[in-house]
Amino acid sequence: MEDREKFNQFITQVSQTLLPPNLYDNFYDPSSLNLDLWEKKVPAYEPPADKKFASILVPTVDTTRYSWLLNALLQNKRPVMFCGDSGTAKTVTVFSAFRQLDPEAYMFLSVNFSSRTTSKNFQDVVEENIDKKSLKSYGPKVLGKKMILFIDDLNMPVIDKYGTQQPNALLKFLVEKNQLYQRGGDLELRDIVDVQYVGCISPPNGNNKVDPRLMSLYCVFNVT
């Protein structure tokens, strides 16, 4: 019996050493051509410049990992969504990642959805922050910059009698087609250029369930 226990312990140790690296716990380092632990990329804590308690963010493996993923996907022009319960620092992590981007290359538009948000409200906010670039193309007002449209609480808009969250239906069209119809007038179809999309959402448990066709357009990460 004792020999069998020793053998089982040996097999366990060997199997652990033979397991491949976990891509969730490791990152690829191009300089060394190896996988390394995320823990080595966690920056040192720096007190906020404004000295406000609400501005404090202590870097962790999770915030470092999610920030890297967000910035990597933004560089590849992919929409990104973070899903997690309240208190998981989704929004704080997103804004921390935004601060790492080149301010000369990006501008930001933050929109908080609520139960009172309508598709008209949402479109008005977007159109207030874009200008005409060419015949039917509209983009960020600041020349040479890309705009990141960040939407928080994506699940909050009410579901109408047809089972639709109207602001999210408009968002789906915008993310999928990069276009918006003019409201009123001749209903001109406008191309929206140099805009990228990031969002935060709570899990569907006890909250409005967001159209999976919209969610499928995003790279979704679960924040624990």
NORPE-V721341 format. One record per residue. N is the residue number from 1. RES is the residue in one small letter. OMEGA is omega in degrees with one decimal (999 if undefined). NEAR is the number of other ideal C-beta (glycine too) atoms within 8 Angstrom. Layout:
n res omega near
N RES OMEGA NEAR
N RES OMEGA NEAR
This chain:
n res omega near
1 m -179.6 4
2 e 178.9 5
3 d 179.8 6
4 r 178.2 7
5 e 177.8 8
6 k 179.2 8
7 f 179.2 8
8 n 177.4 8
9 q 179.4 8
10 f 179.5 8
11 i 179.2 8
12 t 179.7 8
13 q -179.4 8
14 v -178.6 8
15 s 178.9 8
16 q -179.6 7
17 t -178.2 6
18 l -179.7 5
19 l 178.1 7
20 p 179.3 3
21 p 177.9 7
22 n -177.4 7
23 l 177.1 6
24 y -178.3 5
25 d -175.4 7
26 n 174.4 11
27 f -179.6 10
28 y 180.0 7
29 d -177.2 9
30 p -177.1 5
31 s -179.6 4
32 s -177.9 6
33 l -178.7 5
34 n 170.5 6
35 l 179.7 8
36 d -176.9 10
37 l 175.8 7
38 w -177.8 11
39 e -178.0 6
40 k -180.0 6
41 k -179.1 9
42 v -178.8 9
43 p 176.8 7
44 a 179.7 4
45 y 175.2 6
46 e 179.0 5
47 p 179.6 6
48 p -177.4 9
49 a -178.4 4
50 d 176.3 5
51 k 179.1 6
52 k -178.2 7
53 f -177.7 4
54 a -178.4 4
55 s -177.0 8
56 i 173.1 8
57 l 177.7 9
58 v -177.5 5
59 p 175.5 9
60 t 176.2 7
61 v -178.3 8
62 d -178.5 9
63 t 179.0 13
64 t -178.8 13
65 r -177.5 11
66 y 178.0 13
67 s 179.1 12
68 w -179.7 10
69 l -179.1 10
70 l -177.9 13
71 n 178.9 11
72 a -179.5 8
73 l 176.8 10
74 l 178.5 13
75 q 177.9 6
76 n 173.3 6
77 k 178.7 5
78 r 174.7 7
79 p -175.8 11
80 v 178.8 14
81 m 174.6 14
82 f -178.2 15
83 c 179.4 12
84 g 178.8 11
85 d 175.2 6
86 s 179.1 4
87 g 179.2 4
88 t 175.3 8
89 a 178.4 9
90 k -174.7 11
91 t 179.8 8
92 v 179.4 9
93 t 179.4 14
94 v -178.8 13
95 f 174.6 8
96 s 177.7 11
97 a 178.6 12
98 f -178.0 11
99 r 178.3 6
100 q -179.5 7
101 l 180.0 11
102 d -179.4 5
103 p 177.4 5
104 e -176.0 4
105 a -174.4 8
106 y 167.0 11
107 m -171.3 9
108 f 173.5 8
109 l -178.1 11
110 s -179.4 6
111 v 176.2 10
112 n 175.9 7
113 f 175.4 13
114 s 179.8 8
115 s -179.7 6
116 r -178.1 5
117 t 175.8 10
118 t 178.0 9
119 s 178.3 9
120 k 176.2 7
121 n -177.1 10
122 f -179.2 14
123 q 178.9 11
124 d -179.6 8
125 v 179.6 10
126 v -176.1 13
127 e 176.6 9
128 e -174.6 6
129 n 176.5 9
130 i 178.5 12
131 d 177.4 7
132 k -179.7 5
133 k 177.5 7
134 s -173.5 5
135 l -179.3 3
136 k -179.1 8
137 s 179.2 11
138 y -179.5 13
139 g -177.5 11
140 p -177.4 12
141 k -179.5 5
142 v -176.2 6
143 l 176.0 3
144 g 179.7 4
145 k 170.6 11
146 k 179.6 10
147 m 173.9 15
148 i 178.8 15
149 l -178.9 11
150 f -180.0 13
151 i 179.2 13
152 d 179.3 11
153 d -176.5 11
154 l -176.3 13
155 n -169.8 12
156 m -177.7 9
157 p -177.8 14
158 v 176.1 6
159 i -177.2 7
160 d -175.1 8
161 k 177.7 3
162 y 180.0 4
163 g -175.6 5
164 t 166.6 9
165 q -169.0 12
166 q 176.8 10
167 p -179.9 13
168 n 175.7 13
169 a 177.0 12
170 l 178.8 12
171 l 178.5 13
172 k 179.8 12
173 f -178.4 10
174 l -178.4 13
175 v -175.5 12
176 e -173.7 7
177 k -171.5 6
178 n 179.9 9
179 q 173.8 10
180 l 173.1 13
181 y 172.8 8
182 q 176.8 10
183 r -175.5 7
184 g 179.5 4
185 g -177.5 6
186 d 177.6 4
187 l -178.9 8
188 e 175.5 8
189 l -174.5 9
190 r 175.1 11
191 d 178.7 9
192 i -174.2 13
193 v 175.8 9
194 d 176.3 7
195 v 177.2 13
196 q -167.1 10
197 y 176.7 13
198 v -179.5 14
199 g 173.1 13
200 c -175.2 15
201 i 175.0 11
202 s 178.7 10
203 p -176.0 8
204 p 179.9 9
205 n 179.4 4
206 g 179.1 3
207 n 176.2 8
208 n 178.1 10
209 k -176.7 5
210 v -179.5 12
211 d 179.4 10
212 p 177.8 6
213 r 174.2 7
214 l -177.5 13
215 m -178.1 10
216 s -179.9 6
217 l -177.9 9
218 y 164.4 12
219 c -171.0 8
220 v 177.7 8
221 f 177.4 10
222 n -179.5 6
223 v -176.7 12
224 t 999 5
